[in-house]
């Protein structure tokens, strides 16, 4: 009887141990499932937002680059002002399209406040308090919409069927992250007269920067010319001690050095001409600055 009782106690303890293990496993899986459901509250699950930094040149789909020179968000008026510089060779009309992440299906009003020599001051209005991110498209507009006779391309039919081609092309898209965008108090009601001095100053800074770059380029090209001249002089000295076959090879090398020196002279002349043009441009901008102050 004692043995039978011990066996029953052993089975009871064994079942109890198994029950405890099953309970522990159930608790573990329940906690894991609960953690998965609530992970969005403590894990970063938001998609990263694009942001175009100021003074960051963005490649254009047409020609040149596009740069945000200045960008300010005014919460009080739900508007954002941007000064954009376009380094474009084409002189077609430019149009704009703005959409915010908070309401992607709504096209926001865009007003062109000021335009001068590739600089555009635009104002995007009716932004939501939490617009999160903004996509700003720039388009190159053609003066007239083009049409093409579809049948001329696809068949030999005489039917006069035409199809209108899209008359605008995307130049590039600029992005603004609300968290990284400079914000200022006030309604930001600057007008053309107030933005004109700002753009004029930006143009002066750009002209001065280009002049410095040309100065550096002239220095580098002049150094390269001196080195090439020195190498050519050494080749000419070596010819005194060479046989006819060697002289022919040296003369070919000297001719190449002369071409390189001529190329350097032409580059230096080009850079100097650009500097003169920029000096004249800077002079005009200083005169314009005085006129703006007088207004």
ROLUMLUM-319967 format. One record per residue (C-alpha): y, z, x; residue in one letter; residue number from 0. Coordinates in steps of 0.001 Angstrom, whole numbers. Each point is the difference from the previous one (the first is absolute). Layout:
% residues N
<pator><north>Y</north><up>Z</up><east>X</east><residu>A</residu><num>NUM</num></pator>
...
END
This chain:
% residues 295
<pator><north>0</north><up>0</up><east>0</east><residu>X</residu><num>0</num></pator>
<pator><north>2353</north><up>813</up><east>2823</east><residu>X</residu><num>1</num></pator>
<pator><north>-639</north><up>-3390</up><east>1612</east><residu>X</residu><num>2</num></pator>
<pator><north>648</north><up>-1809</up><east>-3296</east><residu>X</residu><num>3</num></pator>
<pator><north>3289</north><up>1851</up><east>-425</east><residu>X</residu><num>4</num></pator>
<pator><north>1104</north><up>-897</up><east>3533</east><residu>X</residu><num>5</num></pator>
<pator><north>-800</north><up>-3669</up><east>-678</east><residu>X</residu><num>6</num></pator>
<pator><north>2054</north><up>13</up><east>-3175</east><residu>X</residu><num>7</num></pator>
<pator><north>2938</north><up>1667</up><east>1809</east><residu>X</residu><num>8</num></pator>
<pator><north>-201</north><up>-2672</up><east>2742</east><residu>X</residu><num>9</num></pator>
<pator><north>85</north><up>-2820</up><east>-2539</east><residu>X</residu><num>10</num></pator>
<pator><north>2961</north><up>1611</up><east>-1742</east><residu>X</residu><num>11</num></pator>
<pator><north>1943</north><up>348</up><east>3254</east><residu>X</residu><num>12</num></pator>
<pator><north>-874</north><up>-3581</up><east>966</east><residu>X</residu><num>13</num></pator>
<pator><north>1264</north><up>-1350</up><east>-3323</east><residu>X</residu><num>14</num></pator>
<pator><north>3127</north><up>2072</up><east>320</east><residu>X</residu><num>15</num></pator>
<pator><north>677</north><up>-1381</up><east>3492</east><residu>X</residu><num>16</num></pator>
<pator><north>-478</north><up>-3549</up><east>-1229</east><residu>X</residu><num>17</num></pator>
<pator><north>2307</north><up>653</up><east>-2927</east><residu>X</residu><num>18</num></pator>
<pator><north>2698</north><up>1291</up><east>2364</east><residu>X</residu><num>19</num></pator>
<pator><north>-269</north><up>-3099</up><east>2176</east><residu>X</residu><num>20</num></pator>
<pator><north>283</north><up>-2323</up><east>-3000</east><residu>X</residu><num>21</num></pator>
<pator><north>3002</north><up>1948</up><east>-1250</east><residu>X</residu><num>22</num></pator>
<pator><north>1683</north><up>-237</up><east>3405</east><residu>X</residu><num>23</num></pator>
<pator><north>-591</north><up>-3759</up><east>120</east><residu>X</residu><num>24</num></pator>
<pator><north>1448</north><up>-443</up><east>-3492</east><residu>X</residu><num>25</num></pator>
<pator><north>3091</north><up>2009</up><east>939</east><residu>X</residu><num>26</num></pator>
<pator><north>452</north><up>-2087</up><east>3173</east><residu>X</residu><num>27</num></pator>
<pator><north>-190</north><up>-3306</up><east>-1888</east><residu>X</residu><num>28</num></pator>
<pator><north>2337</north><up>1293</up><east>-2724</east><residu>X</residu><num>29</num></pator>
<pator><north>2632</north><up>1020</up><east>2559</east><residu>X</residu><num>30</num></pator>
<pator><north>-301</north><up>-3394</up><east>1716</east><residu>X</residu><num>31</num></pator>
<pator><north>416</north><up>-1867</up><east>-3274</east><residu>X</residu><num>32</num></pator>
<pator><north>2981</north><up>2162</up><east>-964</east><residu>X</residu><num>33</num></pator>
<pator><north>1611</north><up>-652</up><east>3410</east><residu>X</residu><num>34</num></pator>
<pator><north>-409</north><up>-3732</up><east>-493</east><residu>X</residu><num>35</num></pator>
<pator><north>1715</north><up>123</up><east>-3382</east><residu>X</residu><num>36</num></pator>
<pator><north>2946</north><up>2032</up><east>1269</east><residu>X</residu><num>37</num></pator>
<pator><north>391</north><up>-1744</up><east>3389</east><residu>X</residu><num>38</num></pator>
<pator><north>3002</north><up>-2029</up><east>-1183</east><residu>X</residu><num>39</num></pator>
<pator><north>2000</north><up>3226</up><east>-217</east><residu>X</residu><num>40</num></pator>
<pator><north>-291</north><up>800</up><east>3698</east><residu>X</residu><num>41</num></pator>
<pator><north>-907</north><up>-3305</up><east>1676</east><residu>X</residu><num>42</num></pator>
<pator><north>2511</north><up>-2750</up><east>783</east><residu>X</residu><num>43</num></pator>
<pator><north>-1117</north><up>-2889</up><east>-2194</east><residu>X</residu><num>44</num></pator>
<pator><north>3272</north><up>-1914</up><east>-401</east><residu>X</residu><num>45</num></pator>
<pator><north>185</north><up>-3515</up><east>1364</east><residu>X</residu><num>46</num></pator>
<pator><north>2350</north><up>-382</up><east>3003</east><residu>X</residu><num>47</num></pator>
<pator><north>3385</north><up>-1505</up><east>-880</east><residu>X</residu><num>48</num></pator>
<pator><north>1568</north><up>-2788</up><east>2059</east><residu>X</residu><num>49</num></pator>
<pator><north>3455</north><up>599</up><east>1477</east><residu>X</residu><num>50</num></pator>
<pator><north>2209</north><up>-2443</up><east>1898</east><residu>X</residu><num>51</num></pator>
<pator><north>2050</north><up>1933</up><east>2538</east><residu>X</residu><num>52</num></pator>
<pator><north>3687</north><up>-741</up><east>512</east><residu>X</residu><num>53</num></pator>
<pator><north>769</north><up>-2285</up><east>2963</east><residu>X</residu><num>54</num></pator>
<pator><north>-3625</north><up>-1187</up><east>-73</east><residu>X</residu><num>55</num></pator>
<pator><north>-61</north><up>-3815</up><east>113</east><residu>X</residu><num>56</num></pator>
<pator><north>-2516</north><up>-1355</up><east>-2520</east><residu>X</residu><num>57</num></pator>
<pator><north>-1430</north><up>-3490</up><east>459</east><residu>X</residu><num>58</num></pator>
<pator><north>1026</north><up>-2510</up><east>-2630</east><residu>X</residu><num>59</num></pator>
<pator><north>-2267</north><up>-2503</up><east>-1740</east><residu>X</residu><num>60</num></pator>
<pator><north>2729</north><up>-2627</up><east>433</east><residu>X</residu><num>61</num></pator>
<pator><north>1849</north><up>401</up><east>3305</east><residu>X</residu><num>62</num></pator>
<pator><north>1502</north><up>2836</up><east>2003</east><residu>X</residu><num>63</num></pator>
<pator><north>-205</north><up>3694</up><east>-880</east><residu>X</residu><num>64</num></pator>
<pator><north>1292</north><up>2433</up><east>-2632</east><residu>X</residu><num>65</num></pator>
<pator><north>1326</north><up>3480</up><east>829</east><residu>X</residu><num>66</num></pator>
<pator><north>1123</north><up>2978</up><east>-2080</east><residu>X</residu><num>67</num></pator>
<pator><north>3211</north><up>1115</up><east>1714</east><residu>X</residu><num>68</num></pator>
<pator><north>797</north><up>2803</up><east>-2444</east><residu>X</residu><num>69</num></pator>
<pator><north>-1723</north><up>1571</up><east>-3034</east><residu>X</residu><num>70</num></pator>
<pator><north>1177</north><up>2892</up><east>-2205</east><residu>X</residu><num>71</num></pator>
<pator><north>-1421</north><up>1380</up><east>-3261</east><residu>X</residu><num>72</num></pator>
<pator><north>2406</north><up>1570</up><east>-2515</east><residu>X</residu><num>73</num></pator>
<pator><north>-1961</north><up>2196</up><east>-2472</east><residu>X</residu><num>74</num></pator>
<pator><north>3069</north><up>669</up><east>-2144</east><residu>X</residu><num>75</num></pator>
<pator><north>348</north><up>-3689</up><east>-893</east><residu>X</residu><num>76</num></pator>
<pator><north>-3708</north><up>-880</up><east>321</east><residu>X</residu><num>77</num></pator>
<pator><north>902</north><up>-2729</up><east>2468</east><residu>X</residu><num>78</num></pator>
<pator><north>-810</north><up>-1060</up><east>3534</east><residu>X</residu><num>79</num></pator>
<pator><north>2351</north><up>-1984</up><east>2265</east><residu>X</residu><num>80</num></pator>
<pator><north>-1265</north><up>-2094</up><east>2912</east><residu>X</residu><num>81</num></pator>
<pator><north>1740</north><up>-2028</up><east>2688</east><residu>X</residu><num>82</num></pator>
<pator><north>-2337</north><up>-2813</up><east>1045</east><residu>X</residu><num>83</num></pator>
<pator><north>424</north><up>-2417</up><east>2897</east><residu>X</residu><num>84</num></pator>
<pator><north>-1766</north><up>-3355</up><east>-169</east><residu>X</residu><num>85</num></pator>
<pator><north>-433</north><up>-1990</up><east>3191</east><residu>X</residu><num>86</num></pator>
<pator><north>-565</north><up>-3313</up><east>-1791</east><residu>X</residu><num>87</num></pator>
<pator><north>826</north><up>-3558</up><east>984</east><residu>X</residu><num>88</num></pator>
<pator><north>-194</north><up>-1335</up><east>-3554</east><residu>X</residu><num>89</num></pator>
<pator><north>3063</north><up>411</up><east>-2193</east><residu>X</residu><num>90</num></pator>
<pator><north>-1731</north><up>-1</up><east>-3364</east><residu>X</residu><num>91</num></pator>
<pator><north>948</north><up>2486</up><east>-2701</east><residu>X</residu><num>92</num></pator>
<pator><north>-1889</north><up>3301</up><east>124</east><residu>X</residu><num>93</num></pator>
<pator><north>-1260</north><up>1931</up><east>-3039</east><residu>X</residu><num>94</num></pator>
<pator><north>-1541</north><up>3452</up><east>-307</east><residu>X</residu><num>95</num></pator>
<pator><north>-2678</north><up>1816</up><east>-1990</east><residu>X</residu><num>96</num></pator>
<pator><north>-577</north><up>3787</up><east>-28</east><residu>X</residu><num>97</num></pator>
<pator><north>-2878</north><up>2003</up><east>-1480</east><residu>X</residu><num>98</num></pator>
<pator><north>-824</north><up>3684</up><east>288</east><residu>X</residu><num>99</num></pator>
<pator><north>-3468</north><up>1543</up><east>190</east><residu>X</residu><num>100</num></pator>
<pator><north>695</north><up>2351</up><east>-2927</east><residu>X</residu><num>101</num></pator>
<pator><north>572</north><up>-2976</up><east>-2362</east><residu>X</residu><num>102</num></pator>
<pator><north>-1466</north><up>-3074</up><east>1711</east><residu>X</residu><num>103</num></pator>
<pator><north>314</north><up>-2244</up><east>-3068</east><residu>X</residu><num>104</num></pator>
<pator><north>3780</north><up>381</up><east>-231</east><residu>X</residu><num>105</num></pator>
<pator><north>2383</north><up>-2148</up><east>2052</east><residu>X</residu><num>106</num></pator>
<pator><north>2871</north><up>2185</up><east>1150</east><residu>X</residu><num>107</num></pator>
<pator><north>3611</north><up>-1287</up><east>-150</east><residu>X</residu><num>108</num></pator>
<pator><north>1235</north><up>-1249</up><east>3397</east><residu>X</residu><num>109</num></pator>
<pator><north>3707</north><up>-552</up><east>647</east><residu>X</residu><num>110</num></pator>
<pator><north>1346</north><up>-1892</up><east>3012</east><residu>X</residu><num>111</num></pator>
<pator><north>3041</north><up>2068</up><east>993</east><residu>X</residu><num>112</num></pator>
<pator><north>1039</north><up>-1836</up><east>3159</east><residu>X</residu><num>113</num></pator>
<pator><north>-1086</north><up>-2952</up><east>2141</east><residu>X</residu><num>114</num></pator>
<pator><north>1271</north><up>-1154</up><east>3390</east><residu>X</residu><num>115</num></pator>
<pator><north>-1546</north><up>-2014</up><east>2827</east><residu>X</residu><num>116</num></pator>
<pator><north>-3623</north><up>908</up><east>-680</east><residu>X</residu><num>117</num></pator>
<pator><north>727</north><up>3544</up><east>-1187</east><residu>X</residu><num>118</num></pator>
<pator><north>-820</north><up>960</up><east>-3596</east><residu>X</residu><num>119</num></pator>
<pator><north>977</north><up>3259</up><east>-1713</east><residu>X</residu><num>120</num></pator>
<pator><north>-2162</north><up>537</up><east>-3080</east><residu>X</residu><num>121</num></pator>
<pator><north>-247</north><up>2776</up><east>-2593</east><residu>X</residu><num>122</num></pator>
<pator><north>-3231</north><up>742</up><east>-1900</east><residu>X</residu><num>123</num></pator>
<pator><north>681</north><up>1901</up><east>-3228</east><residu>X</residu><num>124</num></pator>
<pator><north>-1928</north><up>1842</up><east>-2735</east><residu>X</residu><num>125</num></pator>
<pator><north>-2430</north><up>1655</up><east>2404</east><residu>X</residu><num>126</num></pator>
<pator><north>-2232</north><up>2734</up><east>-1424</east><residu>X</residu><num>127</num></pator>
<pator><north>632</north><up>3543</up><east>1308</east><residu>X</residu><num>128</num></pator>
<pator><north>-3420</north><up>-173</up><east>1699</east><residu>X</residu><num>129</num></pator>
<pator><north>-205</north><up>-3699</up><east>837</east><residu>X</residu><num>130</num></pator>
<pator><north>-2359</north><up>805</up><east>2913</east><residu>X</residu><num>131</num></pator>
<pator><north>203</north><up>-3412</up><east>1679</east><residu>X</residu><num>132</num></pator>
<pator><north>2009</north><up>-3197</up><east>-318</east><residu>X</residu><num>133</num></pator>
<pator><north>-953</north><up>-3608</up><east>762</east><residu>X</residu><num>134</num></pator>
<pator><north>2995</north><up>-2290</up><east>581</east><residu>X</residu><num>135</num></pator>
<pator><north>-714</north><up>-3734</up><east>135</east><residu>X</residu><num>136</num></pator>
<pator><north>2383</north><up>-2575</up><east>1456</east><residu>X</residu><num>137</num></pator>
<pator><north>-321</north><up>-3623</up><east>-1129</east><residu>X</residu><num>138</num></pator>
<pator><north>1515</north><up>-3211</up><east>1264</east><residu>X</residu><num>139</num></pator>
<pator><north>1314</north><up>-1998</up><east>-2947</east><residu>X</residu><num>140</num></pator>
<pator><north>328</north><up>-3786</up><east>-62</east><residu>X</residu><num>141</num></pator>
<pator><north>3045</north><up>-1488</up><east>-1696</east><residu>X</residu><num>142</num></pator>
<pator><north>-2107</north><up>-2180</up><east>-2288</east><residu>X</residu><num>143</num></pator>
<pator><north>-3553</north><up>398</up><east>-1211</east><residu>X</residu><num>144</num></pator>
<pator><north>-2271</north><up>-2729</up><east>1284</east><residu>X</residu><num>145</num></pator>
<pator><north>-2402</north><up>-1979</up><east>-2158</east><residu>X</residu><num>146</num></pator>
<pator><north>-2958</north><up>-2096</up><east>1008</east><residu>X</residu><num>147</num></pator>
<pator><north>-1898</north><up>-2655</up><east>-1903</east><residu>X</residu><num>148</num></pator>
<pator><north>-3466</north><up>1491</up><east>-187</east><residu>X</residu><num>149</num></pator>
<pator><north>-1619</north><up>-3356</up><east>-792</east><residu>X</residu><num>150</num></pator>
<pator><north>1420</north><up>-1536</up><east>3178</east><residu>X</residu><num>151</num></pator>
<pator><north>-2018</north><up>2515</up><east>1956</east><residu>X</residu><num>152</num></pator>
<pator><north>-3162</north><up>454</up><east>-2053</east><residu>X</residu><num>153</num></pator>
<pator><north>-648</north><up>-3359</up><east>-1619</east><residu>X</residu><num>154</num></pator>
<pator><north>1064</north><up>-3613</up><east>-468</east><residu>X</residu><num>155</num></pator>
<pator><north>1181</north><up>578</up><east>-3577</east><residu>X</residu><num>156</num></pator>
<pator><north>3400</north><up>-1351</up><east>-1068</east><residu>X</residu><num>157</num></pator>
<pator><north>698</north><up>3032</up><east>-2208</east><residu>X</residu><num>158</num></pator>
<pator><north>3259</north><up>1683</up><east>979</east><residu>X</residu><num>159</num></pator>
<pator><north>-1263</north><up>3562</up><east>272</east><residu>X</residu><num>160</num></pator>
<pator><north>2030</north><up>2395</up><east>2124</east><residu>X</residu><num>161</num></pator>
<pator><north>-520</north><up>3554</up><east>1134</east><residu>X</residu><num>162</num></pator>
<pator><north>2762</north><up>2356</up><east>1071</east><residu>X</residu><num>163</num></pator>
<pator><north>-353</north><up>1543</up><east>3446</east><residu>X</residu><num>164</num></pator>
<pator><north>1068</north><up>3575</up><east>585</east><residu>X</residu><num>165</num></pator>
<pator><north>3516</north><up>-253</up><east>1400</east><residu>X</residu><num>166</num></pator>
<pator><north>11</north><up>3267</up><east>1904</east><residu>X</residu><num>167</num></pator>
<pator><north>-1981</north><up>1232</up><east>2973</east><residu>X</residu><num>168</num></pator>
<pator><north>-624</north><up>3592</up><east>1065</east><residu>X</residu><num>169</num></pator>
<pator><north>1873</north><up>838</up><east>3190</east><residu>X</residu><num>170</num></pator>
<pator><north>-1411</north><up>3499</up><east>461</east><residu>X</residu><num>171</num></pator>
<pator><north>-527</north><up>3366</up><east>-1718</east><residu>X</residu><num>172</num></pator>
<pator><north>1739</north><up>3219</up><east>1052</east><residu>X</residu><num>173</num></pator>
<pator><north>-1460</north><up>3384</up><east>-941</east><residu>X</residu><num>174</num></pator>
<pator><north>1588</north><up>3413</up><east>-575</east><residu>X</residu><num>175</num></pator>
<pator><north>-1856</north><up>3310</up><east>-244</east><residu>X</residu><num>176</num></pator>
<pator><north>2063</north><up>2485</up><east>-2014</east><residu>X</residu><num>177</num></pator>
<pator><north>-1042</north><up>2859</up><east>2287</east><residu>X</residu><num>178</num></pator>
<pator><north>1319</north><up>-1864</up><east>3077</east><residu>X</residu><num>179</num></pator>
<pator><north>3129</north><up>-1494</up><east>-1571</east><residu>X</residu><num>180</num></pator>
<pator><north>3374</north><up>1565</up><east>795</east><residu>X</residu><num>181</num></pator>
<pator><north>1522</north><up>1658</up><east>-3059</east><residu>X</residu><num>182</num></pator>
<pator><north>3658</north><up>840</up><east>-621</east><residu>X</residu><num>183</num></pator>
<pator><north>1897</north><up>1855</up><east>-2688</east><residu>X</residu><num>184</num></pator>
<pator><north>2466</north><up>-1860</up><east>-2169</east><residu>X</residu><num>185</num></pator>
<pator><north>-409</north><up>-3149</up><east>-2030</east><residu>X</residu><num>186</num></pator>
<pator><north>355</north><up>-2453</up><east>2863</east><residu>X</residu><num>187</num></pator>
<pator><north>2636</north><up>-2124</up><east>-1698</east><residu>X</residu><num>188</num></pator>
<pator><north>1071</north><up>-1894</up><east>3111</east><residu>X</residu><num>189</num></pator>
<pator><north>1456</north><up>-3419</up><east>-721</east><residu>X</residu><num>190</num></pator>
<pator><north>566</north><up>-3139</up><east>2051</east><residu>X</residu><num>191</num></pator>
<pator><north>3147</north><up>1377</up><east>1644</east><residu>X</residu><num>192</num></pator>
<pator><north>-1880</north><up>3103</up><east>1149</east><residu>X</residu><num>193</num></pator>
<pator><north>-3054</north><up>-1859</up><east>1280</east><residu>X</residu><num>194</num></pator>
<pator><north>1974</north><up>-2693</up><east>1834</east><residu>X</residu><num>195</num></pator>
<pator><north>1033</north><up>2304</up><east>2911</east><residu>X</residu><num>196</num></pator>
<pator><north>-3582</north><up>1283</up><east>326</east><residu>X</residu><num>197</num></pator>
<pator><north>-1430</north><up>-3516</up><east>230</east><residu>X</residu><num>198</num></pator>
<pator><north>2768</north><up>-1048</up><east>2390</east><residu>X</residu><num>199</num></pator>
<pator><north>-857</north><up>2919</up><east>2283</east><residu>X</residu><num>200</num></pator>
<pator><north>-3707</north><up>-905</up><east>-116</east><residu>X</residu><num>201</num></pator>
<pator><north>874</north><up>-3580</up><east>982</east><residu>X</residu><num>202</num></pator>
<pator><north>2057</north><up>1285</up><east>2947</east><residu>X</residu><num>203</num></pator>
<pator><north>-2865</north><up>2199</up><east>1181</east><residu>X</residu><num>204</num></pator>
<pator><north>-2409</north><up>-2932</up><east>-249</east><residu>X</residu><num>205</num></pator>
<pator><north>2356</north><up>-2292</up><east>1970</east><residu>X</residu><num>206</num></pator>
<pator><north>438</north><up>2606</up><east>2750</east><residu>X</residu><num>207</num></pator>
<pator><north>-3752</north><up>533</up><east>223</east><residu>X</residu><num>208</num></pator>
<pator><north>-631</north><up>-3734</up><east>352</east><residu>X</residu><num>209</num></pator>
<pator><north>2671</north><up>-250</up><east>2705</east><residu>X</residu><num>210</num></pator>
<pator><north>-1760</north><up>2733</up><east>1996</east><residu>X</residu><num>211</num></pator>
<pator><north>-3327</north><up>-1786</up><east>-415</east><residu>X</residu><num>212</num></pator>
<pator><north>1510</north><up>-3259</up><east>1277</east><residu>X</residu><num>213</num></pator>
<pator><north>1483</north><up>1887</up><east>2956</east><residu>X</residu><num>214</num></pator>
<pator><north>-3438</north><up>1341</up><east>869</east><residu>X</residu><num>215</num></pator>
<pator><north>-1513</north><up>-3471</up><east>-385</east><residu>X</residu><num>216</num></pator>
<pator><north>2607</north><up>-1468</up><east>2369</east><residu>X</residu><num>217</num></pator>
<pator><north>-790</north><up>2702</up><east>2581</east><residu>X</residu><num>218</num></pator>
<pator><north>-3738</north><up>-681</up><east>-215</east><residu>X</residu><num>219</num></pator>
<pator><north>463</north><up>-3788</up><east>194</east><residu>X</residu><num>220</num></pator>
<pator><north>2389</north><up>295</up><east>2959</east><residu>X</residu><num>221</num></pator>
<pator><north>-2522</north><up>2164</up><east>1857</east><residu>X</residu><num>222</num></pator>
<pator><north>-2749</north><up>-2529</up><east>-701</east><residu>X</residu><num>223</num></pator>
<pator><north>2256</north><up>-2799</up><east>1296</east><residu>X</residu><num>224</num></pator>
<pator><north>684</north><up>1874</up><east>3263</east><residu>X</residu><num>225</num></pator>
<pator><north>-3716</north><up>589</up><east>564</east><residu>X</residu><num>226</num></pator>
<pator><north>-770</north><up>-3662</up><east>-665</east><residu>X</residu><num>227</num></pator>
<pator><north>2782</north><up>-1100</up><east>2362</east><residu>X</residu><num>228</num></pator>
<pator><north>-1364</north><up>2273</up><east>2718</east><residu>X</residu><num>229</num></pator>
<pator><north>-3523</north><up>-1387</up><east>-438</east><residu>X</residu><num>230</num></pator>
<pator><north>1360</north><up>-3558</up><east>194</east><residu>X</residu><num>231</num></pator>
<pator><north>1893</north><up>775</up><east>3216</east><residu>X</residu><num>232</num></pator>
<pator><north>-3206</north><up>1368</up><east>1546</east><residu>X</residu><num>233</num></pator>
<pator><north>-1887</north><up>-3155</up><east>-944</east><residu>X</residu><num>234</num></pator>
<pator><north>2713</north><up>-2153</up><east>1587</east><residu>X</residu><num>235</num></pator>
<pator><north>-222</north><up>2000</up><east>3230</east><residu>X</residu><num>236</num></pator>
<pator><north>-3791</north><up>-330</up><east>71</east><residu>X</residu><num>237</num></pator>
<pator><north>250</north><up>-3808</up><east>-179</east><residu>X</residu><num>238</num></pator>
<pator><north>1264</north><up>-112</up><east>3617</east><residu>X</residu><num>239</num></pator>
<pator><north>-3455</north><up>973</up><east>1243</east><residu>X</residu><num>240</num></pator>
<pator><north>-2160</north><up>-1997</up><east>-2403</east><residu>X</residu><num>241</num></pator>
<pator><north>-1785</north><up>-3311</up><east>297</east><residu>X</residu><num>242</num></pator>
<pator><north>656</north><up>-2841</up><east>-2430</east><residu>X</residu><num>243</num></pator>
<pator><north>-2786</north><up>966</up><east>-2425</east><residu>X</residu><num>244</num></pator>
<pator><north>1241</north><up>3593</up><east>-147</east><residu>X</residu><num>245</num></pator>
<pator><north>3616</north><up>-1154</up><east>-436</east><residu>X</residu><num>246</num></pator>
<pator><north>-919</north><up>-2047</up><east>-3063</east><residu>X</residu><num>247</num></pator>
<pator><north>-1497</north><up>3089</up><east>-1672</east><residu>X</residu><num>248</num></pator>
<pator><north>3000</north><up>2143</up><east>979</east><residu>X</residu><num>249</num></pator>
<pator><north>2476</north><up>-2574</up><east>-1312</east><residu>X</residu><num>250</num></pator>
<pator><north>-1794</north><up>121</up><east>-3365</east><residu>X</residu><num>251</num></pator>
<pator><north>340</north><up>3795</up><east>-65</east><residu>X</residu><num>252</num></pator>
<pator><north>3696</north><up>-249</up><east>940</east><residu>X</residu><num>253</num></pator>
<pator><north>608</north><up>-2435</up><east>-2877</east><residu>X</residu><num>254</num></pator>
<pator><north>-1556</north><up>2514</up><east>-2405</east><residu>X</residu><num>255</num></pator>
<pator><north>2254</north><up>2751</up><east>1370</east><residu>X</residu><num>256</num></pator>
<pator><north>3062</north><up>-2210</up><east>-531</east><residu>X</residu><num>257</num></pator>
<pator><north>-1022</north><up>-588</up><east>-3614</east><residu>X</residu><num>258</num></pator>
<pator><north>-426</north><up>3756</up><east>-489</east><residu>X</residu><num>259</num></pator>
<pator><north>3462</north><up>656</up><east>1443</east><residu>X</residu><num>260</num></pator>
<pator><north>1523</north><up>-2620</up><east>-2296</east><residu>X</residu><num>261</num></pator>
<pator><north>-1767</north><up>1570</up><east>-2977</east><residu>X</residu><num>262</num></pator>
<pator><north>1438</north><up>3411</up><east>953</east><residu>X</residu><num>263</num></pator>
<pator><north>3509</north><up>-1493</up><east>262</east><residu>X</residu><num>264</num></pator>
<pator><north>-358</north><up>-1517</up><east>-3473</east><residu>X</residu><num>265</num></pator>
<pator><north>-1237</north><up>3293</up><east>-1475</east><residu>X</residu><num>266</num></pator>
<pator><north>2852</north><up>1950</up><east>1595</east><residu>X</residu><num>267</num></pator>
<pator><north>2515</north><up>-2501</up><east>-1356</east><residu>X</residu><num>268</num></pator>
<pator><north>-1523</north><up>280</up><east>-3472</east><residu>X</residu><num>269</num></pator>
<pator><north>159</north><up>3814</up><east>76</east><residu>X</residu><num>270</num></pator>
<pator><north>3601</north><up>-74</up><east>1191</east><residu>X</residu><num>271</num></pator>
<pator><north>957</north><up>-2398</up><east>-2809</east><residu>X</residu><num>272</num></pator>
<pator><north>-1655</north><up>2342</up><east>-2526</east><residu>X</residu><num>273</num></pator>
<pator><north>1937</north><up>2912</up><east>1470</east><residu>X</residu><num>274</num></pator>
<pator><north>3268</north><up>-1872</up><east>-426</east><residu>X</residu><num>275</num></pator>
<pator><north>-895</north><up>-786</up><east>-3591</east><residu>X</residu><num>276</num></pator>
<pator><north>-790</north><up>3665</up><east>-668</east><residu>X</residu><num>277</num></pator>
<pator><north>3263</north><up>1077</up><east>1624</east><residu>X</residu><num>278</num></pator>
<pator><north>1858</north><up>-2294</up><east>-2373</east><residu>X</residu><num>279</num></pator>
<pator><north>-2071</north><up>1359</up><east>-2890</east><residu>X</residu><num>280</num></pator>
<pator><north>844</north><up>3579</up><east>1012</east><residu>X</residu><num>281</num></pator>
<pator><north>3672</north><up>-888</up><east>180</east><residu>X</residu><num>282</num></pator>
<pator><north>-99</north><up>-1361</up><east>-3546</east><residu>X</residu><num>283</num></pator>
<pator><north>-1845</north><up>3090</up><east>-1231</east><residu>X</residu><num>284</num></pator>
<pator><north>2667</north><up>2250</up><east>1536</east><residu>X</residu><num>285</num></pator>
<pator><north>2681</north><up>-2028</up><east>-1776</east><residu>X</residu><num>286</num></pator>
<pator><north>-1953</north><up>276</up><east>-3244</east><residu>X</residu><num>287</num></pator>
<pator><north>-285</north><up>3768</up><east>495</east><residu>X</residu><num>288</num></pator>
<pator><north>3775</north><up>250</up><east>250</east><residu>X</residu><num>289</num></pator>
<pator><north>426</north><up>-2028</up><east>-3169</east><residu>X</residu><num>290</num></pator>
<pator><north>-2460</north><up>2226</up><east>-1859</east><residu>X</residu><num>291</num></pator>
<pator><north>1882</north><up>3101</up><east>1093</east><residu>X</residu><num>292</num></pator>
<pator><north>3252</north><up>-1483</up><east>-1312</east><residu>X</residu><num>293</num></pator>
<pator><north>-1496</north><up>-607</up><east>-3480</east><residu>X</residu><num>294</num></pator>
END
